[in-house]
Amino acid sequence: MERTELENLGEFGLIKRLSKHIKNSNPTTVLGIGDDAAVIDAGDYYTLITTDMLMEGVHFDLSYAPLKHLGYKCAISNFSDIYAMNGKPTHMVVSIGLSNRFSLEAIEELYAGIISAAEVYGVDIVGGDTVSSKSGLVVNIAAYGKVDKDKVVYRSGAKDKDLLVVSGDLGGAYMGLQILEREKAVFESTPGVQPDLEGHDYILERQLKPEARKDVVEILAQLGVKPTSMIDISDGLASEVLHLCDSSAVGAHLYEEKIPIDPTVVSAATDFNLDPTICALNGGEDYELLFTIAQSDYEKLKGNPHFTFIGHIEEGSSPTLVARDGTAHELKAQGWDAFLEKKKGDSETDSQV
């Protein structure tokens, strides 16, 4: 039998190959694989289900990621998927794999971060599992949420001339990772040297202790705006725009000059001789929300400091990045892929993709 290497497929290619064999037979399954969360009919509302698994040495490095922060981040990465469906997370189960190199106190620290996130976002921890691991620490969280049936938002609803909108700013998590990796390399080459992290508080927090955009869902509801499509930005802006376009069978024009990038990200990127736009497009782990709205809702969001209009949907075209000089380029994703060699911590992946 011919052997196909996973790196030739990539993670999303693998998921597509595996999911084509799955046939749902339960009538309550509204949507299975293909979005930020699965959608189950619970009668008066929809139940949302998502899960993420994070592995030491692949998704995080304990030489610079505090266990409490790691626990917090593992939880909010799941909550972000629920918010991307315009829902509210309500419950989660936590499973961990660990070796005997971890003490009780260390695992309690990890759980303290998970519990803190649960309290901040109003989510109950209702179960889980613990197993022995020979490959470092493994954390898997499954989150459950709910959404009114008429409020659920999928990736597949973008329409021609809809406006592309993003919350917050992008590239901070990626640059925070670059700072941490640099200081780790310095320490390893010169043991005893203290890390130089001064002035990087914002981007370090974006990497080590990000937040899910619960407020975005609440603001949109208050303004009477229901996005036509939505996705969370875990793998980089470019990747998420491509996901929306693929799911909705449309193209898009994304404008470089409109992409929101914090000045601290620009400064750090310059120090590393990196293009800030590339960091925002491909960095990942920002956990902002990317969504589309009908043009008729433009005035409701215009001028809101939480949102930036970055482009529009164009039916019958390919996803395109319009550079600052006005030239158009095919939009490509170079974010994190689980089966290609990347730096650890580059980005999470959405389990339901």
C-alpha positions in Angstrom: 0.0 0.0 0.0 1.3 3.4 -0.9 2.3 5.5 2.1 1.1 9.1 2.4 3.2 11.3 4.8 1.1 13.5 7.1 3.3 16.4 6.4 2.2 16.3 2.7 -1.4 16.6 3.9 -1.1 19.1 6.7 -3.5 19.1 9.6 -6.5 20.5 7.8 -5.9 18.1 4.9 -5.8 15.2 7.3 -9.0 16.3 9.0 -10.8 16.6 5.7 -9.6 13.1 4.7 -10.8 11.6 8.0 -14.1 13.5 8.2 -15.2 12.4 4.8 -15.8 8.9 6.2 -18.0 10.3 9.1 -21.7 10.1 8.7 -23.9 11.6 11.4 -27.1 9.6 12.1 -28.4 11.3 15.3 -31.1 13.8 14.4 -30.0 16.2 17.1 -26.6 16.7 15.4 -27.0 20.0 13.7 -23.4 20.4 12.7 -20.4 18.1 13.3 -16.9 18.7 12.0 -16.3 22.0 10.1 -16.6 24.9 12.5 -15.2 26.2 15.7 -17.6 24.0 17.7 -20.1 21.2 17.0 -23.7 22.2 17.3 -26.2 19.9 19.0 -30.0 20.5 19.2 -30.9 20.6 22.9 -34.6 21.5 22.4 -35.0 25.1 23.2 -31.4 26.0 22.3 -28.3 24.6 20.8 -25.5 23.0 22.8 -22.0 23.8 21.5 -19.0 21.4 22.0 -15.4 22.0 21.3 -12.0 20.6 22.5 -8.3 21.4 22.3 -5.3 19.3 23.2 -2.0 20.9 24.0 1.2 19.0 24.3 4.5 20.1 26.0 7.2 20.7 23.4 4.6 21.3 20.7 2.2 23.9 22.0 4.0 25.2 25.0 7.5 25.4 26.6 7.6 25.1 30.4 10.9 26.9 30.5 9.1 30.2 30.2 5.4 29.4 30.4 4.2 29.5 34.1 1.9 26.6 34.9 -0.8 28.8 36.2 -0.8 30.9 33.1 -0.7 27.7 31.0 -3.8 26.4 32.7 -5.6 29.7 32.1 -4.6 29.8 28.5 -5.7 26.2 27.9 -9.2 27.1 29.2 -9.7 30.3 27.3 -8.6 28.8 24.0 -11.7 26.6 24.3 -14.0 29.4 25.4 -12.9 31.4 22.4 -14.3 28.7 20.1 -17.7 28.9 21.8 -17.7 32.7 21.5 -16.9 32.3 17.8 -20.3 30.6 17.4 -21.9 33.6 19.1 -22.5 31.4 22.2 -21.7 31.4 25.9 -19.4 28.7 27.5 -21.1 27.0 30.4 -19.2 23.8 31.3 -15.9 22.1 30.7 -14.1 18.8 31.5 -10.3 18.7 32.0 -8.0 15.8 31.2 -4.3 15.8 31.8 -1.4 13.5 31.1 1.6 13.9 33.3 4.8 12.1 34.3 6.3 11.7 37.8 8.6 14.6 37.3 5.6 16.8 38.2 4.8 17.3 41.9 1.4 17.7 43.4 2.1 21.4 43.9 3.0 21.8 40.2 -0.3 20.2 39.1 -2.2 22.3 41.6 -0.7 25.4 40.1 -1.8 24.3 36.6 -5.3 23.7 37.9 -5.3 27.1 39.7 -5.0 28.7 36.3 -7.9 26.6 34.9 -10.1 27.3 37.9 -9.3 31.1 37.6 -10.4 31.1 34.0 -13.5 29.2 34.9 -14.4 31.8 37.5 -13.7 34.7 35.3 -15.9 33.4 32.4 -18.6 31.8 34.5 -17.8 28.2 33.5 -18.3 25.1 35.7 -15.6 22.4 35.7 -17.7 19.2 35.7 -15.2 16.3 35.3 -12.1 15.1 33.4 -9.4 12.4 33.6 -5.8 12.0 34.6 -3.3 9.6 33.0 0.4 8.8 33.0 2.4 10.4 30.2 5.9 9.5 28.9 6.0 12.5 26.5 5.7 15.4 28.9 2.6 17.3 30.0 -0.5 17.0 28.0 -3.6 19.1 28.7 -7.0 18.4 27.0 -10.0 20.5 27.7 -13.5 20.0 26.2 -15.8 23.0 26.6 -19.6 23.1 26.3 -21.7 26.1 25.7 -25.2 27.2 24.6 -26.7 29.6 22.1 -30.2 30.5 21.1 -31.1 28.8 17.9 -31.7 32.1 16.1 -28.4 33.6 17.3 -25.9 30.8 16.3 -23.3 32.0 13.8 -21.3 29.7 11.5 -18.2 30.2 9.3 -20.4 29.5 6.3 -22.7 32.5 6.2 -20.6 35.2 4.6 -22.3 36.8 1.6 -21.2 39.0 -1.3 -20.4 42.6 -0.2 -20.4 41.7 3.5 -17.8 43.7 5.5 -14.9 41.9 7.2 -14.4 43.0 10.8 -11.9 42.1 13.4 -11.8 42.8 17.2 -8.8 44.1 19.0 -5.3 44.0 17.5 -3.2 41.3 16.0 0.4 40.0 16.1 1.0 40.5 19.8 1.0 36.9 20.8 3.4 36.0 18.1 5.8 38.8 19.0 5.5 37.8 22.7 6.7 34.3 21.7 9.7 35.8 19.8 10.8 37.6 22.9 10.5 34.5 25.1 12.3 32.3 22.6 15.1 34.9 22.3 15.6 35.2 26.0 15.6 31.4 26.4 18.3 31.1 23.8 20.4 33.8 25.5 20.0 32.0 28.9 21.0 28.6 27.4 24.1 30.1 25.8 25.0 32.1 28.9 23.6 30.5 32.0 22.7 32.8 34.9 21.9 35.8 32.6 18.6 37.3 33.6 15.9 37.7 30.9 15.4 41.1 29.4 11.7 41.5 29.3 11.3 45.1 30.3 8.9 47.1 28.1 7.2 44.0 26.6 4.4 43.5 29.2 1.6 43.8 26.6 2.9 41.3 24.1 4.1 38.9 26.7 0.6 38.8 28.3 -0.9 38.3 24.8 1.2 35.1 24.5 1.2 33.8 28.1 -2.2 34.8 29.4 -4.5 35.8 26.6 -8.3 36.5 27.0 -11.3 35.2 25.1 -13.5 38.0 23.6 -16.6 37.4 25.7 -17.2 41.2 25.5 -17.5 41.1 21.7 -20.5 38.8 21.8 -22.1 40.9 24.4 -21.4 44.2 22.5 -22.8 42.8 19.3 -26.0 41.7 21.0 -26.4 45.1 22.6 -26.0 46.8 19.3 -28.4 44.5 17.6 -25.8 43.1 15.2 -25.7 39.4 14.3 -22.6 38.5 12.2 -23.2 36.6 9.0 -20.1 34.5 9.7 -17.5 34.3 12.5 -14.3 32.5 13.5 -11.7 33.0 16.3 -8.2 33.9 15.3 -6.0 31.1 16.7 -4.0 30.3 13.6 -3.4 33.8 12.2 -5.6 36.2 10.3 -4.8 34.9 6.9 -5.7 31.4 7.8 -9.0 32.4 9.3 -10.0 34.6 6.4 -9.3 31.6 4.1 -11.5 29.4 6.4 -14.4 31.8 6.2 -14.1 32.1 2.4 -13.8 28.4 1.9 -16.8 27.6 4.2 -18.9 30.3 2.6 -17.7 29.6 -1.0 -16.8 33.3 -1.5 -13.6 35.4 -1.9 -12.5 38.5 0.0 -10.4 41.6 -0.3 -8.3 42.2 2.8 -6.6 45.6 3.1 -3.1 45.6 4.6 -3.4 49.2 5.8 -6.5 48.4 7.7 -5.1 45.5 9.8 -5.0 46.7 13.5 -1.5 46.3 14.9 -0.5 47.7 18.3 2.6 50.1 18.3 4.4 47.7 20.7 4.0 44.9 18.1 5.4 47.2 15.4 8.4 48.1 17.6 9.2 44.6 18.6 8.8 43.3 15.0 11.2 46.0 13.8 13.8 44.9 16.5 13.5 41.3 15.1 13.7 42.5 11.4 10.2 41.2 10.9 7.3 42.7 8.9 4.5 43.6 11.4 1.9 42.7 8.8 3.3 39.2 8.3 3.2 38.8 12.1 -0.4 39.8 12.2 -1.4 37.6 9.2 0.4 34.4 10.3 1.3 34.7 14.0 -1.8 33.2 15.6 -2.9 32.8 19.2 -4.4 36.3 19.4 -7.9 34.8 20.2 -9.6 37.8 18.6 -12.8 37.3 16.6 -13.0 37.8 12.9 -16.5 38.2 11.5 -18.5 39.5 8.6 -21.6 41.8 8.8 -24.1 43.0 6.3 -23.5 46.5 5.0 -26.7 47.6 6.5 -25.1 47.1 10.0 -22.1 49.3 9.2 -23.4 52.4 11.0 -24.0 50.3 14.2 -20.3 49.4 14.5 -18.7 52.5 12.8 -16.3 54.2 15.2 -16.6 51.5 17.9 -13.1 51.2 19.4 -13.4 47.4 19.8 -13.7 46.8 16.0 -11.8 47.5 12.8 -13.2 47.1 9.3 -10.4 45.4 7.3 -12.0 44.4 4.0 -15.1 42.9 2.3 -16.4 39.8 0.8 -16.3 39.4 -3.0 -18.2 36.6 -4.6 -16.6 34.9 -7.5 -13.1 36.0 -6.6 -10.1 34.5 -4.7 -9.1 35.8 -1.2 -6.8 38.7 -1.9 -4.5 40.9 0.2 -4.4 44.5 -1.1 -1.0 45.9 -0.1 -0.4 49.5 1.0 0.9 50.4 -2.5 -2.4 49.2 -4.0 -1.1 46.0 -5.5 -3.2 42.8 -5.0 -1.7 39.5 -3.9 -3.2 36.0 -3.4 -3.8 35.6 0.3 -1.9 32.6 1.6 -1.8 31.1 5.1 1.6 30.3 6.7 0.4 29.8 10.2 0.9 26.8 12.5 0.3 23.3 11.2 0.6 20.4 13.6 2.3 18.1 11.0 4.9 20.6 9.7 8.0 21.5 11.6 7.4 24.8 13.4 8.6 26.5 16.5 6.8 25.2 19.6 4.0 27.5 20.7 3.5 29.1 17.3 -0.2 28.7 17.5 -3.1 26.6 18.5 -5.4 24.8 16.1 -9.1 24.6 16.2 -10.2 21.0 16.9 -13.4 21.2 14.9 -11.9 22.6 11.7 
